[in-house]
C-alpha cells in the first residue's frame, strides 16, 4: 500500500510551481486595483496623492499617455526593464526548483 502524503505533493509540484510563477508575474503587473483605489481618472495623478500607490505598470501607462515627446521612449524602456526583472526572478525560481529536485 502506498502512502498518500508522499505521492500527492510530488505529483502536484509542477502545477504548484506554475501557479506560483504566474501569480508572481500577475502581482508585479498589477494596474487596475491601485488605479481604482486611488480615485483618480486623470493621467497626471495616477496613484493618488503624491503617487503613494504608483506601481511600475502605472508609471508606464502614465508615461505613455502623458503627451510629452520623450515619455513614449521612457515607457518602452521601463517596460523592458520590468520584463528583465520578471525574467530574472522567474529564472531564480526555476533554478531553486531544479536544485530542490536534485536534492531529493
trRosetta pair geometry for C-beta under 8 A, 3 or more apart (Angstrom, degrees):
i j d omega theta_ij theta_ji phi_ij phi_ji
2 6 7.3 -120 174 65 88 110
2 7 5.8 45 149 -37 126 138
3 6 4.3 61 87 13 111 112
3 7 6.7 155 84 -10 60 91
4 7 6.1 -71 -145 43 31 102
4 8 5.9 25 168 -25 72 113
5 8 6.5 -55 -135 28 23 106
5 9 7.2 11 175 -7 58 108
6 9 7.5 -71 -157 34 21 97
6 10 7.4 4 164 0 57 114
7 10 6.8 -69 -152 43 31 102
7 11 6.3 20 162 -13 67 119
8 11 6.1 -71 -153 41 27 107
8 12 6.2 12 159 -9 67 116
9 12 5.8 -65 -140 45 31 103
9 13 6.4 57 157 -55 65 90
10 13 5.5 -26 -149 -9 34 122
12 15 5.3 -65 -163 48 62 112
12 16 5.5 64 140 -26 88 106
13 16 5.6 -54 -140 38 30 112
13 17 6.3 34 159 -22 64 105
14 17 5.6 -52 -147 34 31 114
14 18 6.5 34 154 -20 64 104
15 18 5.7 -52 -150 35 33 113
15 19 6.4 31 152 -18 65 106
16 19 5.7 -55 -146 38 32 111
16 20 6.2 32 155 -20 66 106
17 20 5.9 -55 -146 36 29 110
17 21 6.4 27 157 -16 64 108
17 93 7.4 151 -159 153 92 111
17 97 5.6 51 -122 -111 137 149
18 21 6.0 -57 -147 38 27 109
18 22 6.3 19 159 -11 64 111
19 22 6.0 -60 -144 42 28 106
19 23 6.1 28 158 -19 65 110
20 23 5.9 -56 -144 38 27 110
20 24 6.4 30 156 -21 63 106
20 93 7.1 -168 112 -161 116 143
21 24 5.8 -55 -151 34 29 112
21 25 6.5 26 154 -16 64 106
21 90 5.7 69 -148 -130 109 97
21 93 5.9 171 -91 101 94 154
22 25 5.7 -52 -145 37 34 110
22 26 6.2 35 155 -18 65 107
23 26 5.6 -55 -145 40 31 112
23 27 6.2 34 155 -23 65 106
24 27 5.7 -55 -147 34 30 111
24 28 6.5 28 156 -18 64 104
24 86 7.9 151 124 -142 98 84
24 89 6.8 -138 156 122 139 126
24 90 7.3 169 89 -82 133 80
24 93 7.5 -178 18 -48 163 155
25 28 5.9 -54 -149 35 31 109
25 29 6.3 8 159 0 65 115
25 86 5.7 68 -118 -155 85 125
25 90 7.2 20 -66 -72 105 122
26 29 6.1 -71 -142 50 28 98
26 30 7.0 61 154 -65 62 78
27 30 6.0 -15 -159 -31 35 112
28 56 7.1 -10 175 40 80 128
28 82 7.1 156 152 -169 117 99
28 85 7.4 -176 -158 105 146 113
28 86 5.7 -177 82 -90 161 103
29 56 8.0 -63 -105 74 45 103
29 57 5.4 79 -157 -54 57 141
29 82 7.7 103 -90 165 81 131
29 86 7.9 14 -46 -83 101 143
30 33 6.1 -36 -178 36 116 104
30 34 6.5 95 128 -3 108 106
30 55 5.7 -91 78 -166 85 175
30 57 6.8 180 74 31 34 131
31 34 7.1 -85 -165 46 24 96
31 35 5.9 15 159 -18 67 123
31 55 6.7 -137 -94 69 52 130
31 57 4.5 -85 -76 106 104 130
31 58 5.9 157 -133 -66 78 74
31 61 6.8 87 -144 -17 130 143
32 35 5.7 -66 -145 40 27 113
32 36 6.2 23 162 -18 67 108
33 36 6.0 -55 -144 37 29 107
33 37 6.2 23 159 -14 64 112
34 37 5.6 -60 -141 44 33 110
34 38 6.2 37 159 -29 67 106
34 47 6.9 0 151 -115 117 61
34 53 4.3 -173 -161 155 110 116
34 54 7.7 162 148 -89 143 18
34 55 5.6 142 31 -14 157 114
34 58 6.4 -78 92 -53 126 144
35 38 5.9 -54 -149 27 27 112
35 40 7.6 -103 -165 64 64 80
35 46 6.6 -30 -117 -151 89 94
35 58 6.4 178 -72 -108 94 114
36 39 7.8 33 167 -66 39 45
37 48 7.5 -45 112 -53 76 128
37 53 6.4 -132 87 -171 112 175
38 45 7.8 -178 153 132 124 84
38 46 6.8 89 90 -167 162 44
38 47 5.6 -161 -109 180 153 8
38 48 3.6 -132 -142 -52 93 86
38 53 5.4 -150 -73 58 107 130
39 48 7.0 61 40 -104 78 91
40 45 4.8 -117 -165 102 148 102
40 46 6.4 -167 97 -100 125 35
40 47 7.6 -34 47 39 142 31
40 48 6.1 -174 -11 -85 128 45
42 45 4.9 44 81 30 108 100
42 46 7.7 -136 94 -49 57 62
43 46 6.2 -15 -161 -35 40 107
43 61 7.9 -129 -141 133 95 86
43 62 5.9 149 177 -131 83 66
43 65 4.7 -123 -131 106 149 114
43 66 6.4 -164 134 -89 127 52
44 62 7.5 105 -109 -154 26 105
44 66 7.2 93 -89 -125 73 83
45 48 7.2 24 159 -133 91 6
45 49 7.8 -2 -168 -85 111 37
45 51 7.7 -144 -162 -69 50 76
46 51 7.1 36 90 -115 60 93
46 54 6.6 93 113 -110 86 91
46 58 5.0 -172 146 180 125 105
46 59 8.0 -173 93 -78 127 36
46 61 6.9 163 -125 87 171 105
46 62 4.7 -137 34 -79 137 115
47 51 3.6 41 96 -142 140 65
47 52 6.4 163 157 43 94 40
47 53 4.8 -175 -156 68 69 64
47 54 3.4 -17 -104 -66 151 80
47 55 7.7 179 -101 2 104 57
47 58 5.7 122 -64 136 96 147
47 62 8.0 -34 -13 -57 107 144
48 51 6.8 139 61 -105 60 22
48 52 5.4 -46 80 39 116 91
48 53 5.3 60 15 21 118 106
49 52 6.5 12 75 -5 66 110
51 54 3.9 6 178 -32 101 129
53 58 7.7 63 118 12 73 171
54 58 5.1 -139 -151 89 63 128
54 59 5.8 75 171 -60 109 89
54 62 7.8 -28 -140 -12 113 148
55 58 4.7 95 51 6 72 106
55 59 7.2 -134 95 -7 38 86
56 59 5.6 -54 -152 33 34 113
56 60 6.6 35 152 -20 66 103
56 78 6.8 -174 -172 170 92 108
56 82 5.2 148 145 -99 142 123
57 60 5.4 -49 -149 34 38 114
57 61 6.3 36 153 -16 68 103
57 82 7.4 100 -71 -140 70 165
58 61 5.8 -52 -145 39 32 108
58 62 6.2 37 153 -22 64 108
59 62 5.6 -54 -146 37 29 115
59 63 6.5 27 155 -17 63 105
59 78 6.2 -125 108 -176 109 158
60 63 5.9 -58 -152 37 30 108
60 64 6.5 31 152 -23 65 105
60 75 4.8 103 -159 -152 69 87
60 78 4.9 -161 -90 97 91 125
60 79 5.5 88 -132 -64 142 86
60 82 7.3 -58 -51 -13 138 147
61 64 5.6 -51 -146 32 34 114
61 65 6.4 1 166 8 67 109
61 75 7.7 108 -60 -138 16 128
62 65 6.7 -74 -142 52 24 87
62 66 6.1 47 157 -59 63 101
63 66 5.7 -32 -140 -5 30 122
63 71 4.2 -154 -168 177 81 101
63 72 7.2 168 142 -81 91 27
63 74 5.1 -116 -165 90 146 106
63 75 3.8 -180 95 -67 118 98
63 78 6.8 122 26 16 152 142
64 71 7.2 -147 -68 128 18 101
64 72 6.3 66 -125 -113 57 69
64 75 4.6 105 -61 -131 76 173
66 71 4.8 -13 51 91 127 171
67 71 7.9 32 51 41 27 135
68 71 4.4 83 70 -11 100 117
69 72 7.9 -67 169 12 31 98
70 73 5.8 -54 -168 41 62 111
70 74 6.2 64 138 -23 80 106
71 74 5.0 -52 -145 39 44 117
71 75 6.1 50 154 -24 71 99
72 75 5.7 -48 -148 33 32 112
72 76 6.6 35 150 -19 61 103
73 76 5.5 -51 -149 34 35 114
73 77 6.4 34 152 -17 66 104
74 77 5.7 -54 -148 38 33 110
74 78 6.3 34 152 -19 66 106
75 78 5.6 -52 -144 37 32 112
75 79 6.3 35 154 -20 64 105
76 79 5.7 -54 -150 35 30 112
76 80 6.5 30 152 -19 63 105
77 80 5.6 -53 -148 36 33 112
77 81 6.4 32 154 -17 66 105
78 81 5.7 -53 -146 38 32 110
78 82 6.3 37 153 -21 64 106
79 82 5.5 -52 -146 36 31 114
79 83 6.4 35 152 -21 63 103
80 83 5.6 -51 -151 34 32 114
80 84 6.5 33 150 -18 64 103
81 84 5.6 -52 -149 36 35 113
81 85 6.4 36 152 -20 66 103
82 85 5.7 -51 -147 35 32 111
82 86 6.4 30 154 -15 65 106
83 86 5.8 -55 -147 39 31 109
83 87 6.1 32 154 -20 65 109
84 87 5.5 -54 -143 38 30 113
84 88 6.2 31 157 -21 65 106
85 88 5.9 -53 -146 35 29 110
85 89 6.4 19 159 -11 64 108
86 89 6.2 -60 -146 41 28 104
86 90 6.1 27 157 -17 65 112
87 90 5.8 -59 -144 41 27 110
87 91 6.1 30 156 -21 64 108
88 91 5.6 -54 -147 36 29 113
88 92 6.5 32 152 -19 63 103
89 92 5.5 -47 -149 33 36 114
89 93 6.6 39 150 -19 63 102
90 93 5.5 -52 -151 35 35 113
90 94 6.5 36 150 -19 66 103
91 94 5.6 -51 -147 35 34 112
91 95 6.3 34 154 -18 66 104
92 95 5.7 -52 -144 37 32 110
92 96 6.2 33 155 -19 65 106
93 96 5.7 -53 -145 38 30 112
93 97 6.3 33 154 -21 63 105
94 97 5.7 -54 -149 35 30 112
94 98 6.4 27 155 -17 64 106
95 98 5.8 -56 -147 38 31 109
95 99 6.3 30 155 -17 66 107
96 99 5.8 -55 -146 38 30 110
96 100 6.2 31 155 -20 64 109
97 100 5.7 -58 -147 38 29 112
97 101 6.3 27 155 -18 65 108
98 101 5.7 -54 -145 37 31 110
98 102 6.4 33 155 -22 64 105
99 102 5.8 -54 -149 32 32 112
99 103 6.8 35 153 -23 63 102
100 103 6.0 -51 -156 27 33 113
100 104 7.2 22 152 -12 62 104
101 104 6.1 -58 -154 36 37 105
